[in-house]
Amino acid sequence: MNDAAFDKDALLSAVKWDERGLAPVIAREAATGETLMLAYMNREALIQTLDTGRAVYWSRSRRELWVKGETSGNAQRVRAVSLDCDGDALLIHVDQTGNACHTGERSCFYRTLPLPDPSGSVPSGPAILGELFETIRDRDAHPVPGSYTNYLLEKGVEKICKKVGEEASETIIASVKGAPDEVRREAADLIYHLWTLLYNQGLTPEDIYAELAGRHK
């Protein structure tokens, strides 16, 4: 079925509800692709979502419909709805206001266990930025004696900001000198300290990616 033919009625007819009349739903940030949460919808919740453009779910504990963000303010504006190949799971693409998780985390999937790469290769590109941030978060959750990251986090925002300023100045100096090797090293130091500051401020790389994506609108 092509996208043009997949209208509201076709979507509702294609969903294979389980024995409870529910289907699992994954919510993703439309701008960044970040996975935010898992919830459930019944037919009425999906209808209301499609009609209002706001994410409406079925609460299995309270056994009632609930509009995401109705009490917390952390609403989800739905941009698109996808159905998987078997028809028994939904994916919604949303603009998330505030945090998606009731714990206060941006995403419900905030606990990550990095696995070793069997090839032994080092991540590259944007992946290494995500791994860097996860390392900083892991150091905070599981302090390591002598860790420089733990030292910065313990000292707090003033120390971290001071280091960001120092590394920015050193990057500028190296650039003015025309020393590319120094620029590379100093820029890496700057990104590390900037990522540490993001964590200190309760932000994530995805927040920065979303901000950058929003500037293209």
C-alpha positions in Angstrom: 0.0 0.0 0.0 1.5 3.3 -1.0 1.5 6.4 1.2 -1.1 8.2 -0.8 -3.6 5.4 -0.3 -2.8 5.0 3.4 -5.4 7.4 4.8 -7.0 7.4 8.2 -9.6 4.7 7.5 -7.0 2.5 5.9 -4.7 2.8 8.9 -7.5 2.0 11.4 -8.4 -1.0 9.4 -4.8 -2.3 9.1 -4.0 -2.3 12.8 -4.0 -5.7 14.4 -5.1 -5.1 17.9 -4.1 -7.7 20.5 -6.6 -9.7 22.7 -7.0 -6.7 24.9 -7.7 -4.4 22.0 -4.3 -2.7 22.3 -1.3 -2.0 20.2 2.2 -0.9 21.4 3.3 2.6 20.3 6.8 3.9 20.1 7.1 7.7 20.2 10.1 9.3 18.4 11.2 13.0 18.3 10.4 14.1 14.7 13.3 16.4 14.4 16.1 14.1 15.7 14.7 10.6 15.5 15.4 10.2 19.3 13.3 7.3 20.8 11.2 8.9 23.6 8.8 6.3 25.1 6.7 3.2 24.7 3.0 3.3 25.4 -0.2 1.7 24.2 -3.2 2.7 22.2 -6.6 1.2 21.6 -8.7 2.1 18.6 -10.3 5.1 20.3 -6.9 6.5 21.4 -5.7 6.2 17.8 -8.8 7.9 16.5 -8.4 10.8 18.9 -4.7 11.1 18.1 -5.4 11.3 14.3 -8.3 13.7 14.8 -6.5 16.1 17.3 -2.9 15.8 16.3 -2.0 15.2 20.0 -0.8 11.9 21.3 -3.6 10.1 23.2 -2.8 6.8 24.9 -4.5 4.0 26.8 -3.5 3.7 30.4 -3.3 -0.1 31.3 -3.1 0.7 35.0 -6.0 3.2 35.2 -7.9 1.6 32.3 -8.7 4.9 30.7 -7.6 7.2 27.9 -4.9 9.9 28.7 -3.7 12.8 26.6 0.1 13.0 26.9 1.0 16.2 28.7 -2.6 17.1 29.8 -1.5 17.5 33.4 2.3 17.7 33.2 2.5 20.0 30.2 4.9 17.6 28.4 2.7 17.3 25.4 3.4 15.5 22.1 2.3 17.1 18.8 2.0 14.3 16.3 3.5 14.8 12.9 3.1 11.4 11.4 2.0 7.9 12.3 3.6 4.7 10.9 2.5 1.1 11.1 4.9 -1.8 11.1 4.9 -4.5 8.4 2.9 -6.9 10.6 0.3 -4.3 11.5 0.7 -4.9 15.2 2.9 -2.0 16.3 2.7 1.8 15.8 5.4 4.4 15.5 4.5 8.1 16.0 6.7 11.0 15.1 6.2 13.8 17.5 7.3 17.3 18.6 8.0 16.7 22.3 7.4 19.5 24.7 9.6 19.1 27.8 10.5 15.6 28.9 8.8 12.4 27.7 9.6 10.3 30.8 7.7 10.7 34.1 11.1 10.4 35.9 12.1 13.8 34.5 14.4 12.3 31.9 14.0 13.5 28.3 13.5 9.9 27.1 12.3 6.8 28.9 15.2 4.9 27.4 17.9 6.8 29.4 19.6 3.7 30.9 22.1 2.4 28.3 24.6 -0.5 28.4 27.2 0.1 25.7 28.4 -3.2 24.2 31.9 -3.8 22.9 32.3 -3.7 19.1 33.3 -7.3 18.1 35.2 -5.8 15.2 37.3 -3.7 17.6 36.5 -0.6 15.5 36.2 2.8 17.1 32.9 4.7 16.5 33.1 7.6 14.1 31.1 10.6 13.1 28.0 11.5 15.2 28.1 8.1 16.9 31.3 9.0 18.8 29.6 12.2 20.2 26.8 10.1 21.6 29.3 7.6 23.1 31.2 10.5 24.7 28.0 11.8 26.3 27.1 8.3 27.6 30.5 8.0 29.1 30.0 11.2 31.0 26.6 10.1 32.2 28.0 6.7 33.2 30.8 8.4 35.2 28.2 10.3 37.2 26.2 7.2 37.9 29.3 5.0 38.6 32.2 7.2 39.8 35.7 6.1 39.1 38.5 7.0 41.5 40.8 9.5 39.8 38.4 10.2 36.9 38.8 13.7 35.5 35.1 13.7 34.5 34.1 12.9 38.1 36.4 15.7 39.2 34.7 18.2 36.9 31.2 17.0 37.9 32.0 17.3 41.6 33.4 20.8 41.2 30.3 21.9 39.4 29.2 24.5 36.8 31.8 27.2 37.6 34.7 24.9 37.1 33.2 23.3 34.0 32.5 26.8 32.5 36.0 27.9 33.2 37.4 24.9 31.3 35.1 25.5 28.4 36.4 29.1 28.2 40.0 27.9 28.4 39.6 25.3 25.7 37.7 27.8 23.5 40.6 30.3 23.9 43.2 27.7 23.1 41.3 26.6 20.0 41.2 30.3 18.8 44.9 30.7 19.5 45.8 27.6 17.6 43.7 28.7 14.7 45.3 32.1 14.5 48.7 30.5 14.6 47.7 28.4 11.6 48.5 25.1 13.4 45.9 22.5 12.2 47.2 19.7 14.5 46.8 21.9 17.5 43.3 23.1 16.4 42.3 19.4 16.1 43.4 18.6 19.6 42.1 21.8 21.2 38.7 21.4 19.4 38.4 17.9 20.7 39.1 19.1 24.3 36.5 21.9 23.8 33.8 19.4 22.7 34.5 17.2 25.6 34.2 20.0 28.1 31.1 21.4 26.3 29.4 18.0 26.5 30.2 17.8 30.2 28.6 21.2 30.6 25.5 20.0 28.7 25.2 17.1 31.1 25.6 19.4 34.1 22.8 21.6 32.7 20.4 18.6 32.2 20.7 18.8 28.4 21.7 16.1 25.9 23.2 16.2 22.4 19.7 15.5 21.0 18.6 18.9 22.4 21.4 20.6 20.4 20.6 18.6 17.3 16.9 19.6 17.6 17.9 23.2 18.1 20.0 23.1 14.9 17.3 21.3 13.0 14.7 23.9 14.1 16.9 26.7 12.5 16.3 25.2 9.1 12.6 25.7 9.2 
